[in-house]
Amino acid sequence: MAGKPKNPAPDGVEGLVKGTSSQGLLTVSIGSDHGLQEGHTLEVFRLSNIQGQSRYLGTLRVIKVTPTEAVCQPVKPLTEKPQNGDRVASKILGS
């Protein structure tokens, strides 16, 4: 997986982390109804109202998709363990 290039989901696709597994897989709140397909990549990040607490966690690859949710795995190790409520998006704007 690590050698594959990014394959971003369609522009404007955004959702939330709904769950994590002990195997490192994540379930997200968006699926094929939002244009996601297996092999797409999503960026995962945490937003906070506290200055300096927002974090970019890394890139996920969609490995299974249903109409309303998807299962993803990290492309490479994430900077922090994802939590329920973290955000996913096709891309992150600005820096």
C-alpha positions as CSV (number, residue, x, y, z in Angstrom):
1,M,0.0,0.0,0.0
2,A,2.7,2.5,0.9
3,G,4.0,2.7,-2.7
4,K,0.6,3.5,-4.3
5,P,0.0,7.2,-5.1
6,K,-2.9,9.1,-3.7
7,N,-6.2,8.7,-5.4
8,P,-8.3,11.4,-3.9
9,A,-12.1,11.0,-3.5
10,P,-14.2,13.5,-5.4
11,D,-13.8,17.2,-4.4
12,G,-16.0,18.2,-1.5
13,V,-16.3,14.8,0.1
14,E,-16.2,15.1,3.9
15,G,-17.2,12.9,6.8
16,L,-16.4,11.7,10.3
17,V,-14.5,8.8,11.8
18,K,-17.2,6.5,13.3
19,G,-15.0,3.8,14.7
20,T,-11.6,2.2,14.9
21,S,-10.6,-1.5,15.1
22,S,-7.7,-3.1,16.9
23,Q,-6.3,-4.0,13.4
24,G,-6.0,-0.3,12.7
25,L,-9.0,0.0,10.3
26,L,-11.3,2.9,10.5
27,T,-15.0,3.2,9.7
28,V,-16.1,6.6,8.3
29,S,-19.5,8.1,7.9
30,I,-19.5,8.5,4.1
31,G,-19.8,5.9,1.3
32,S,-20.7,5.3,-2.3
33,D,-23.7,7.7,-1.9
34,H,-21.0,10.5,-1.6
35,G,-19.0,9.2,-4.6
36,L,-16.5,7.1,-2.7
37,Q,-15.1,4.0,-4.3
38,E,-12.6,1.3,-3.2
39,G,-9.1,2.7,-3.8
40,H,-9.9,6.3,-3.1
41,T,-7.8,8.1,-0.6
42,L,-9.0,10.5,2.2
43,E,-7.1,12.8,4.5
44,V,-7.8,12.4,8.2
45,F,-7.5,15.2,10.7
46,R,-8.6,16.5,14.0
47,L,-10.1,20.0,14.5
48,S,-10.1,21.7,17.8
49,N,-11.4,25.1,19.1
50,I,-8.2,25.3,21.2
51,Q,-5.5,27.1,19.3
52,G,-2.6,24.7,18.4
53,Q,-4.7,21.6,19.1
54,S,-5.8,20.8,15.5
55,R,-3.8,18.0,13.9
56,Y,-3.3,16.4,10.5
57,L,-3.2,12.6,11.1
58,G,-2.4,11.2,7.6
59,T,-3.9,9.5,4.6
60,L,-6.4,6.7,4.4
61,R,-7.2,4.3,1.6
62,V,-10.8,3.1,1.2
63,I,-10.8,-0.7,1.2
64,K,-14.5,-1.5,1.5
65,V,-17.5,0.8,0.7
66,T,-21.3,0.6,1.2
67,P,-23.8,3.4,0.3
68,T,-23.5,5.0,3.7
69,E,-20.1,4.2,5.1
70,A,-16.6,3.0,4.2
71,V,-13.8,1.0,5.9
72,C,-10.3,2.6,5.4
73,Q,-6.8,1.7,6.3
74,P,-3.8,4.1,6.8
75,V,-1.5,4.4,3.7
76,K,1.4,4.7,6.2
77,P,1.5,5.0,10.0
78,L,-0.7,7.9,11.2
79,T,0.8,10.7,13.4
80,E,-1.7,9.9,16.2
81,K,-4.4,7.3,16.9
82,P,-7.6,8.4,15.3
83,Q,-10.7,9.0,17.5
84,N,-14.4,8.9,16.8
85,G,-15.4,12.4,15.5
86,D,-12.1,13.1,13.7
87,R,-12.7,14.4,10.2
88,V,-12.0,12.9,6.8
89,A,-12.0,14.8,3.5
90,S,-10.9,14.3,-0.1
91,K,-8.3,17.0,0.5
92,I,-7.3,19.6,3.0
93,L,-7.3,23.3,1.9
94,G,-4.7,25.7,2.9
95,S,-2.0,25.2,5.5
